[in-house]
Amino acid sequence: MSGVPKTFIVALAFGLPVFGILSLIGWCSLGDYHHWFFDPLAERGKFEPHAKRYQTIATLIVTLSAASVAFLANFLVNIPADKQLRSPYSLKLEAVAPQAMSFFASASYLRSFL
């Protein structure tokens, strides 16, 4: 385990249970139907406006995630090597950057399934 970064272990330790709990809540809320009606009142043909809204929100999330990853990558590339010249903010941001980038990347990856 010496080759696995601590931040990756922490991200897995928190991310997997949260994903599991949310998946279980979603599955249990289905009841006997085992599917969701996205159409209002289960009427056929009313899905398209709702699907467009969901896709727009997902696109916004992916855009924000990509911008955040780009910001963090740019920040990490341009920080000085000498820690004496850096602010406490930059040290903390450098410490959490791997977790943040992992979560943002996973949001983009999950978007590919929608």
N, C-alpha and C positions, 0 to 999 in steps of 0.2 A: 504493500500500500504506500510505500514511500514515493512512488512515481505519480500517484494521484494527488492533485492539489487539494488542499483542505477546503477551498471555496467550492470545488465541484462536489465534494462530499456533503457540505452544508446545503448546497442547492438541491441535491437529490433528496437529502433528509427532509427538507421542507416541501419541495415541489411534488414528490410522488404521493405523500399522504394527502396533500390538498387536492391534487388531481383525482385521487381515488375517492375521497369523500364527495367531491362535487359530482363525479360520475355516478356514484351510488345514489346520491340524492336525486339526480336526474332520472336514473333508471327506476327508482322506487316511485317517483311521481307519475310515471306512465300508467300505473295500474294494470288493467287487463289488456289495454290497447297495444302496448309496445310500439307506439308511434305517436307523433305529435301532429295535430292539425294546425297548419300555419294559416289556413283559410279562416276568415272570421265565421264563427258559428258553423264550421265545417262545410261551408258552401263551396262548391267547385268553381274554379275560374277566377277566384279572388286572390290567388297566391302571388301573382307577379308583382304588385306594388309592395307587398311585404318582403318578398325576396330581394327586390332592388334595395330596399332600406337596409336589410341585413348585410348585403354585399357592400353597400356604401360604408357602413360602419366598420366592417372587416377591412376594407381598403384603407380607411383612416387609421386603424390600429396598426396595420402593416407599415404605412407611411411613417407614422410616429416612431415605430420600433426601428425602422431603417435609419431615420434621422438621429435617433438616440445612439445607435451603434456607431454611426459615422462620427458623431460628436465625441463619444468616448474614445474611439480609435485615434482621432485627431488629437485629443487631449493627451493620450498616452504616448504618442509619437513625439509630441513637442515639449514634454516636460524636461527640465534640466536633470542631469544625473546626480548632481550634488543635492542632497536632502536639506542642507542648511539654507539653500536659496529658495526653498519651496514653502508654501503656506500649509497650515494644518488641513485646510480644505482639500488641497491637491493630494496630500497623503491619504486622506480618507477616501477620496474619490478613486484613487489608484487601487486601494484595497478592495473596494466593492465593485469595481469595473468588471471583473470576470463573471460575477453572479448576474449583474445587470445585463451584460451582453448575452449570457446564456438564456435568461428569461425572454429577452427581446427576440433572440433568434428562434426560440421555441414558439413564440407567438407567430412569427412569420412562417415557420414550418407547419404549424397547425392550421394556418390560414389556407395552405395549399390543399387541405382536405375539404374545404367548404365549397 
